[in-house]
Amino acid sequence: MNKQTKLHIKTGDTVKVIAGDDKGKTGKVLSVDKQKSRAIVEGLNMITKHVKPTAAKPQGGIDKKEASMHISNLMLVDPKSGEATRTGRKEGENGKLVRYSKKTGEVING
């Protein structure tokens, strides 16, 4: 069995980087790779990629784009308080698991 674990971060969340070169910066999660436990955050962990000339881009050149970072280096920002918080899971009204902020105790939508 190859069971995927639930992650504390989803696409669209606002996160704060707690380790690495971009420590202290915040951004929006663009995508999450559950198998590798990595996420791409908008405007953070930028890399340069050399692009060969093609018919669409005859000049080629150097592109800057976001690279993925491990989700253990990211912390969810509470939408209400605006501070980074740990998250937990509890049963919601309809019996499904929902994420909640450990700092404020409020349910996090999304």
DRENSE-95900 format. One record per residue (C-alpha): residue number from 0; residue in three letters; x, y, z. Coordinates in nm, 3 decimals, decimal comma, m for minus. Layout:
N
<node><num>NUM</num><residu>ALA</residu><u>X</u><v>Y</v><w>Z</w></node>
...
***
This chain:
110
<node><num>0</num><residu>MET</residu><u>0,000</u><v>0,000</v><w>0,000</w></node>
<node><num>1</num><residu>ASN</residu><u>0,125</u><v>0,343</v><w>m0,092</w></node>
<node><num>2</num><residu>LYS</residu><u>m0,085</u><v>0,564</v><w>0,136</w></node>
<node><num>3</num><residu>GLN</residu><u>m0,029</u><v>0,937</v><w>0,100</w></node>
<node><num>4</num><residu>THR</residu><u>m0,006</u><v>1,141</v><w>0,416</w></node>
<node><num>5</num><residu>LYS</residu><u>m0,218</u><v>1,449</v><w>0,473</w></node>
<node><num>6</num><residu>LEU</residu><u>m0,016</u><v>1,768</v><w>0,462</w></node>
<node><num>7</num><residu>HIS</residu><u>m0,066</u><v>2,082</v><w>0,669</w></node>
<node><num>8</num><residu>ILE</residu><u>m0,045</u><v>2,301</v><w>0,357</w></node>
<node><num>9</num><residu>LYS</residu><u>m0,275</u><v>2,316</v><w>0,055</w></node>
<node><num>10</num><residu>THR</residu><u>m0,264</u><v>2,501</v><w>m0,277</w></node>
<node><num>11</num><residu>GLY</residu><u>m0,380</u><v>2,860</v><w>m0,229</w></node>
<node><num>12</num><residu>ASP</residu><u>m0,266</u><v>2,891</v><w>0,135</w></node>
<node><num>13</num><residu>THR</residu><u>m0,050</u><v>3,180</v><w>0,249</w></node>
<node><num>14</num><residu>VAL</residu><u>0,266</u><v>3,047</v><w>0,412</w></node>
<node><num>15</num><residu>LYS</residu><u>0,572</u><v>3,182</v><w>0,591</w></node>
<node><num>16</num><residu>VAL</residu><u>0,920</u><v>3,037</v><w>0,531</w></node>
<node><num>17</num><residu>ILE</residu><u>1,078</u><v>2,931</v><w>0,862</w></node>
<node><num>18</num><residu>ALA</residu><u>1,412</u><v>2,797</v><w>0,731</w></node>
<node><num>19</num><residu>GLY</residu><u>1,644</u><v>2,851</v><w>0,437</w></node>
<node><num>20</num><residu>ASP</residu><u>1,756</u><v>3,148</v><w>0,226</w></node>
<node><num>21</num><residu>ASP</residu><u>1,407</u><v>3,303</v><w>0,215</w></node>
<node><num>22</num><residu>LYS</residu><u>1,349</u><v>3,274</v><w>0,592</w></node>
<node><num>23</num><residu>GLY</residu><u>1,088</u><v>3,520</v><w>0,718</w></node>
<node><num>24</num><residu>LYS</residu><u>0,924</u><v>3,584</v><w>0,380</w></node>
<node><num>25</num><residu>THR</residu><u>0,562</u><v>3,500</v><w>0,304</w></node>
<node><num>26</num><residu>GLY</residu><u>0,391</u><v>3,393</v><w>m0,017</w></node>
<node><num>27</num><residu>LYS</residu><u>0,101</u><v>3,204</v><w>m0,170</w></node>
<node><num>28</num><residu>VAL</residu><u>0,131</u><v>2,830</v><w>m0,243</w></node>
<node><num>29</num><residu>LEU</residu><u>0,103</u><v>2,767</v><w>m0,618</w></node>
<node><num>30</num><residu>SER</residu><u>0,125</u><v>2,386</v><w>m0,610</w></node>
<node><num>31</num><residu>VAL</residu><u>0,196</u><v>2,096</v><w>m0,375</w></node>
<node><num>32</num><residu>ASP</residu><u>0,367</u><v>1,765</v><w>m0,459</w></node>
<node><num>33</num><residu>LYS</residu><u>0,234</u><v>1,515</v><w>m0,204</w></node>
<node><num>34</num><residu>GLN</residu><u>0,471</u><v>1,231</v><w>m0,300</w></node>
<node><num>35</num><residu>LYS</residu><u>0,784</u><v>1,442</v><w>m0,245</w></node>
<node><num>36</num><residu>SER</residu><u>0,633</u><v>1,664</v><w>0,032</w></node>
<node><num>37</num><residu>ARG</residu><u>0,737</u><v>1,978</v><w>m0,155</w></node>
<node><num>38</num><residu>ALA</residu><u>0,555</u><v>2,299</v><w>m0,243</w></node>
<node><num>39</num><residu>ILE</residu><u>0,611</u><v>2,584</v><w>m0,488</w></node>
<node><num>40</num><residu>VAL</residu><u>0,555</u><v>2,927</v><w>m0,330</w></node>
<node><num>41</num><residu>GLU</residu><u>0,491</u><v>3,238</v><w>m0,541</w></node>
<node><num>42</num><residu>GLY</residu><u>0,799</u><v>3,460</v><w>m0,564</w></node>
<node><num>43</num><residu>LEU</residu><u>1,018</u><v>3,255</v><w>m0,327</w></node>
<node><num>44</num><residu>ASN</residu><u>1,313</u><v>3,019</v><w>m0,382</w></node>
<node><num>45</num><residu>MET</residu><u>1,381</u><v>3,170</v><w>m0,725</w></node>
<node><num>46</num><residu>ILE</residu><u>1,618</u><v>2,992</v><w>m0,966</w></node>
<node><num>47</num><residu>THR</residu><u>1,758</u><v>3,093</v><w>m1,305</w></node>
<node><num>48</num><residu>LYS</residu><u>1,692</u><v>2,861</v><w>m1,597</w></node>
<node><num>49</num><residu>HIS</residu><u>1,876</u><v>2,893</v><w>m1,926</w></node>
<node><num>50</num><residu>VAL</residu><u>1,637</u><v>2,853</v><w>m2,218</w></node>
<node><num>51</num><residu>LYS</residu><u>1,745</u><v>2,742</v><w>m2,566</w></node>
<node><num>52</num><residu>PRO</residu><u>1,618</u><v>2,943</v><w>m2,861</w></node>
<node><num>53</num><residu>THR</residu><u>1,296</u><v>2,798</v><w>m3,007</w></node>
<node><num>54</num><residu>ALA</residu><u>1,047</u><v>2,906</v><w>m3,270</w></node>
<node><num>55</num><residu>ALA</residu><u>0,829</u><v>3,057</v><w>m2,997</w></node>
<node><num>56</num><residu>LYS</residu><u>1,123</u><v>3,231</v><w>m2,826</w></node>
<node><num>57</num><residu>PRO</residu><u>1,392</u><v>3,294</v><w>m3,092</w></node>
<node><num>58</num><residu>GLN</residu><u>1,620</u><v>3,483</v><w>m2,851</w></node>
<node><num>59</num><residu>GLY</residu><u>1,629</u><v>3,211</v><w>m2,585</w></node>
<node><num>60</num><residu>GLY</residu><u>1,770</u><v>3,366</v><w>m2,270</w></node>
<node><num>61</num><residu>ILE</residu><u>1,757</u><v>3,327</v><w>m1,895</w></node>
<node><num>62</num><residu>ASP</residu><u>1,425</u><v>3,281</v><w>m1,712</w></node>
<node><num>63</num><residu>LYS</residu><u>1,372</u><v>3,325</v><w>m1,339</w></node>
<node><num>64</num><residu>LYS</residu><u>1,119</u><v>3,085</v><w>m1,186</w></node>
<node><num>65</num><residu>GLU</residu><u>1,018</u><v>2,940</v><w>m0,852</w></node>
<node><num>66</num><residu>ALA</residu><u>1,170</u><v>2,612</v><w>m0,734</w></node>
<node><num>67</num><residu>SER</residu><u>1,000</u><v>2,380</v><w>m0,490</w></node>
<node><num>68</num><residu>MET</residu><u>1,088</u><v>2,374</v><w>m0,120</w></node>
<node><num>69</num><residu>HIS</residu><u>1,018</u><v>2,113</v><w>0,145</w></node>
<node><num>70</num><residu>ILE</residu><u>0,696</u><v>2,171</v><w>0,337</w></node>
<node><num>71</num><residu>SER</residu><u>0,874</u><v>2,128</v><w>0,670</w></node>
<node><num>72</num><residu>ASN</residu><u>1,031</u><v>2,469</v><w>0,596</w></node>
<node><num>73</num><residu>LEU</residu><u>0,687</u><v>2,630</v><w>0,557</w></node>
<node><num>74</num><residu>MET</residu><u>0,437</u><v>2,738</v><w>0,821</w></node>
<node><num>75</num><residu>LEU</residu><u>0,075</u><v>2,830</v><w>0,753</w></node>
<node><num>76</num><residu>VAL</residu><u>m0,022</u><v>3,194</v><w>0,813</w></node>
<node><num>77</num><residu>ASP</residu><u>m0,349</u><v>3,224</v><w>1,007</w></node>
<node><num>78</num><residu>PRO</residu><u>m0,594</u><v>3,424</v><w>0,789</w></node>
<node><num>79</num><residu>LYS</residu><u>m0,753</u><v>3,593</v><w>1,093</w></node>
<node><num>80</num><residu>SER</residu><u>m0,447</u><v>3,700</v><w>1,296</w></node>
<node><num>81</num><residu>GLY</residu><u>m0,193</u><v>3,717</v><w>1,013</w></node>
<node><num>82</num><residu>GLU</residu><u>0,068</u><v>3,527</v><w>1,218</w></node>
<node><num>83</num><residu>ALA</residu><u>0,233</u><v>3,194</v><w>1,143</w></node>
<node><num>84</num><residu>THR</residu><u>0,067</u><v>2,909</v><w>1,330</w></node>
<node><num>85</num><residu>ARG</residu><u>0,084</u><v>2,536</v><w>1,371</w></node>
<node><num>86</num><residu>THR</residu><u>m0,218</u><v>2,344</v><w>1,248</w></node>
<node><num>87</num><residu>GLY</residu><u>m0,421</u><v>2,055</v><w>1,381</w></node>
<node><num>88</num><residu>ARG</residu><u>m0,709</u><v>1,845</v><w>1,255</w></node>
<node><num>89</num><residu>LYS</residu><u>m1,045</u><v>1,795</v><w>1,417</w></node>
<node><num>90</num><residu>GLU</residu><u>m1,387</u><v>1,679</v><w>1,311</w></node>
<node><num>91</num><residu>GLY</residu><u>m1,605</u><v>1,954</v><w>1,165</w></node>
<node><num>92</num><residu>GLU</residu><u>m1,985</u><v>1,992</v><w>1,169</w></node>
<node><num>93</num><residu>ASN</residu><u>m2,042</u><v>1,750</v><w>0,880</w></node>
<node><num>94</num><residu>GLY</residu><u>m1,809</u><v>1,480</v><w>1,016</w></node>
<node><num>95</num><residu>LYS</residu><u>m1,516</u><v>1,562</v><w>0,787</w></node>
<node><num>96</num><residu>LEU</residu><u>m1,172</u><v>1,652</v><w>0,916</w></node>
<node><num>97</num><residu>VAL</residu><u>m1,098</u><v>2,025</v><w>0,909</w></node>
<node><num>98</num><residu>ARG</residu><u>m0,775</u><v>2,214</v><w>0,976</w></node>
<node><num>99</num><residu>TYR</residu><u>m0,762</u><v>2,453</v><w>1,269</w></node>
<node><num>100</num><residu>SER</residu><u>m0,511</u><v>2,704</v><w>1,399</w></node>
<node><num>101</num><residu>LYS</residu><u>m0,337</u><v>2,591</v><w>1,717</w></node>
<node><num>102</num><residu>LYS</residu><u>m0,275</u><v>2,957</v><w>1,806</w></node>
<node><num>103</num><residu>THR</residu><u>m0,632</u><v>3,087</v><w>1,785</w></node>
<node><num>104</num><residu>GLY</residu><u>m0,831</u><v>2,759</v><w>1,773</w></node>
<node><num>105</num><residu>GLU</residu><u>m1,029</u><v>2,878</v><w>1,472</w></node>
<node><num>106</num><residu>VAL</residu><u>m1,108</u><v>2,658</v><w>1,172</w></node>
<node><num>107</num><residu>ILE</residu><u>m0,907</u><v>2,734</v><w>0,857</w></node>
<node><num>108</num><residu>ASN</residu><u>m1,115</u><v>2,729</v><w>0,540</w></node>
<node><num>109</num><residu>GLY</residu><u>m0,974</u><v>2,597</v><w>0,216</w></node>
***
